[in-house]
Amino acid sequence: MSLLAQAPDKQAVQILVILGVIVALFVAFIFFAVFIGFFRLWIQSVTTGAGIGIFDLVGMKFRKVSPAVIVRSKIMAVQAGIGDEHGVTSKSLEAHYLAGGNVPLVVRSLIAAAKAKLVELDFKLAAAIDLAGRNVLEAVQTSVYPKVIDCPGKGMGKDSLDGVAQNGIQLKVRARVTVRANLRQLIGGATEETIIARVGEGIVSAIGSSHSHLEVLANPDRISKTVLARRLDAQTAFEIVSIDIADVDVGDNIGARLQADQAEADMRVARANAEGRRAMAVAEEQEMIAQIEQNRAKVLEAEAEVPKAIAHAFNSGKLGLMDYYRLRNIQADTDMRSSIAKAGMTTTGRKTSNTG
């Protein structure tokens, strides 16, 4: 009976041993597969001193972080002498990657800044610039090697900046602005368009403050000095290094044109005033003619009353027949004399014209 009882126990132990071996082999296989998948990156990290372990690589995979990007970026930083003491750790690189940043670009910008000895750029500032949408590597390159901006810009639709001196002569100026990136003000700072607009405004203002265009032609650098003294790079992402006047051309005589236009406008105003006065005179003349006709009508109305008055005088006995005849003779004599006077005036006028 004892032999029969020990037989099932041995079989159970054998089954458990077999299951344990299978589980161990499965775990070993998984570990081996994971190790093979990250072996190359782990070897690169160990041999270069990046300090990223195999379990860190596995954790990156679970956190949906690209291990290849982090390892290679950390290797670049370590090889360039930028390690954990500069803020470039695997955790900070992972955090920037998860935030949507460009980790290799940030590391390359830090390396370029370190080689150029730009101490103002650290990992936090570079990451912030990258997340703000600016090209941090281009900003570092512009800070090391200044950039030249044409003023006016190519996209502004004109070839020169037009200013007018106080003597009325127009000057057409083209300038070249050398700028260097200001890394501390790169976030929130104004872009190149603001620099171009401010420099253009300063150049036009400097030309306008000159008494003569000959002063500008003789000393073009006075424009540069005047514009640089105004600190036009304030609150921008750049620092103006120099402003060079590339070309100055003489344009039109704007002052003479404005004076001619003003004279034309004054003449039109004078014509309008004269036309207004003529219209007023014509209207006044028409009013006088109407008043004369009105008075003439009153005279005719009064003359119409004369026969009535004479008839009334006859009826009342205040006017006799002989008195009436005398009145008519006087009227006839007056009409005759008036006719003779008019005929004499006409004859005198004809003689005068013939003599002339």
Residue pairs with C-beta under 8 A, 6 or more apart in sequence:
34 54
34 58
35 42
35 54
38 54
38 57
38 58
38 67
41 52
41 57
41 67
41 68
41 71
42 52
42 53
42 54
42 57
44 50
44 71
44 72
44 75
45 51
45 52
45 53
45 71
45 74
45 75
48 75
48 78
48 79
49 78
50 71
50 74
50 75
50 78
50 90
51 74
51 78
51 84
51 90
52 70
52 71
52 74
52 90
56 90
57 67
57 71
60 66
60 67
60 70
60 94
61 67
63 94
63 98
64 98
65 94
65 97
65 98
66 97
69 97
69 103
69 104
70 90
70 93
70 94
70 97
70 103
72 104
73 93
73 103
73 104
73 106
73 107
74 88
74 90
74 93
76 104
76 107
76 108
76 111
77 83
77 86
77 88
77 107
77 110
77 111
80 110
80 111
80 114
80 115
81 114
82 88
82 107
82 110
82 111
82 114
86 110
86 122
86 123
87 122
87 123
87 124
88 107
88 110
88 123
92 123
92 127
93 103
93 107
96 103
96 106
96 127
96 130
96 131
97 103
99 127
99 131
100 131
101 127
101 130
101 131
102 130
105 130
105 135
105 136
105 137
106 123
106 126
106 127
106 130
106 136
108 137
109 121
109 126
109 130
109 136
109 137
109 139
109 140
110 121
110 122
110 123
110 126
112 137
112 140
112 141
112 144
113 121
113 126
113 140
113 143
116 140
116 143
116 144
118 140
118 143
118 144
118 183
120 183
120 184
121 140
121 183
125 183
125 184
126 136
128 187
129 136
129 139
129 183
129 186
129 187
130 136
132 186
132 187
134 186
134 187
134 237
136 186
139 181
139 183
139 186
139 237
140 181
140 183
142 179
142 180
142 181
142 238
143 180
143 181
143 182
143 183
146 178
146 179
146 180
146 241
147 178
147 179
147 180
147 181
147 238
148 176
148 177
148 178
148 179
149 176
149 177
149 178
149 179
149 192
149 195
149 196
150 174
150 175
150 176
150 177
151 161
151 174
151 175
151 176
151 177
151 196
151 199
151 200
151 203
152 158
152 159
152 160
152 161
152 174
152 196
152 200
153 192
153 193
153 196
156 196
159 172
159 174
160 172
160 173
160 174
160 247
160 249
161 172
161 173
161 174
161 175
161 200
161 203
161 204
162 170
162 171
162 172
162 173
162 204
162 251
163 170
163 171
163 173
163 203
163 204
163 205
163 206
163 207
163 208
164 170
164 171
164 207
164 208
164 254
164 255
165 171
165 207
165 208
165 210
165 211
165 212
165 213
165 215
165 216
166 208
166 209
166 210
166 211
166 212
167 211
167 212
167 213
167 255
168 253
168 254
168 255
168 256
168 258
168 259
169 212
169 213
169 250
169 251
169 253
169 254
169 255
170 213
170 250
170 251
170 252
170 253
170 254
171 207
171 213
171 216
171 217
171 248
171 249
171 250
171 251
172 247
172 248
172 249
172 250
172 251
173 203
173 207
173 223
173 245
173 247
173 248
173 249
174 245
174 246
174 247
175 199
175 203
175 223
175 224
175 243
175 244
175 245
175 246
176 243
176 244
176 246
177 195
177 196
177 199
177 240
177 242
177 243
177 244
178 240
178 241
178 242
178 243
178 244
179 192
179 195
179 233
179 238
179 239
179 240
179 241
180 238
180 239
180 241
181 237
181 238
181 239
182 189
182 233
182 236
182 237
182 238
182 239
185 235
185 236
185 237
186 237
189 235
189 236
189 237
189 238
190 235
190 236
190 237
191 236
191 237
192 238
194 236
195 232
195 233
195 236
195 238
195 240
198 232
199 227
199 232
199 240
199 243
202 226
202 227
202 230
202 232
203 223
203 227
205 226
206 216
206 222
206 223
206 226
206 227
207 213
207 216
207 223
209 226
210 216
210 222
213 250
215 222
216 222
216 223
216 248
217 248
217 250
220 245
220 248
221 245
223 243
223 245
224 242
224 243
224 244
224 245
227 243
228 240
228 242
228 243
232 240
233 239
233 240
310 319
310 324
313 319
314 324
